[in-house]
């Protein structure tokens, strides 16, 4: 009975932690987006849109090839750290001068690399996805956001269950000591513990980096059209995170994006249908 009660407490903590994560990250997106949508020069005009499309396909193909062929821990850590560093830097760049943004981003990146604790890892995985969401949500058209969300959810449903590529890849990375996402501990004490110890515990859970950034892109896209729009999408996302946390997935990843995408996507679709986005 005691073990069962402890399991319920751990599940309740994970549910609250995941919900709180998206509330905090989503609020940061709303607060930064309130300063105004960023301006990008993509270099893609109407005359060379196909060139941009070809470049995008080439980049995605190269990434898939890297995922399929490369197993080196150094390369994987470099890819995750560099990508999230850019996200952290961009988030600070919308709040601070360029130099200070770089200093804070570098400090946070170094802290999560050398302070081997769950709380530093989680902090890095708050600002990283927030920055990525703001950078992509600021210039992607609403149609692209919806199409990408539907396509990636469909892929997660097919590739996410046991004995599927996403799960195999995630477990392989965890065995190498690489945590490709947000660590969700089973208790508050887990936040102060060392990462290697926590990721081996049966009461811990893992949310992949894509599961974090993609729903926040939807929030950012809505927030750039109005604070209330972003708040409504964020409310749906928080509900999706709470529903996701009702299960007991443990560390082994399962398709989380369908819950999160449905929560954020439904209010986003309603706003889009009524021409508010």
Phi, psi and omega in degrees: 000322180295318180296320179295319179296319178297323177298321178292321178296318179296318179296320178295321178294317180298318180299313179294322181295313180296318179296316180295323179304310184289330175294314181293311180297318179295322178295321176299318177300314180297316183295318180287321180295334179295342178283350178119149180291138178291156179252127180241146170249100186276339183083007182254107174260176180301330184282338181233031179298326180291329176296318176297321179296317180296319178298317180298317179298319180296318180295315179297318179297318178296321179295318179296319179297319179297316180297320185285327190254330189265130179238005184290132180296320181300315181294315181298315179297322179295318180297311182295315184293316181295317181296312181289329175301316178298322177295315178299315180298317181294321178300315179288331181295331178280353181244333189230165171300161186304313183298312180294324177299319179294319180298311181295319180296316179296319180296317180293322179294315179294323181296317180288338180280325187249340174264095191279066180230153183296323185293325177290323177297316181294321179298319178296322181275006167268303185289328179299301178298327178298314179295318178297320180295319180292321182292319180279321180293340182284338183229347176290135175291155182301323180297322179292322178297314180295315181296316179296321181295314180297315181297317182288326175295316178299318179294320180296323179294321182282317188263352186274327183298171180307148181063033177236163188303316184298314181296316180299317180295314181298315179295324177297318179293318180297321178297332177276359181088012179258129180252102186274049180167197183273127174278127178248100183287165180269359179202166180295328179296333179297337179293332181266353184278165177288146184300313181303326180287321185287320184290348176266354182279141181289344181266005178267157178227167182222129173250122182297156182301322178293326178294337179275312188285320187298312177296327179290333174297320178297317178298315181297315179303316179290320183296327179290348176259357178151144183297319180293325177298312180296322180294321179294319178292320179296323178297318177295322179295318178298321177295318177299320178294321179295318178295322177298321182287351179290336178282184181226069189286337187069192184290326182299121184295147172229167181298105179264333185300323179303318178295312184290320181292322179294318179297316180278327187287326182297306177297327178297316179297320179298315178298321180292318181299322181272012174073020181270351177230000000 
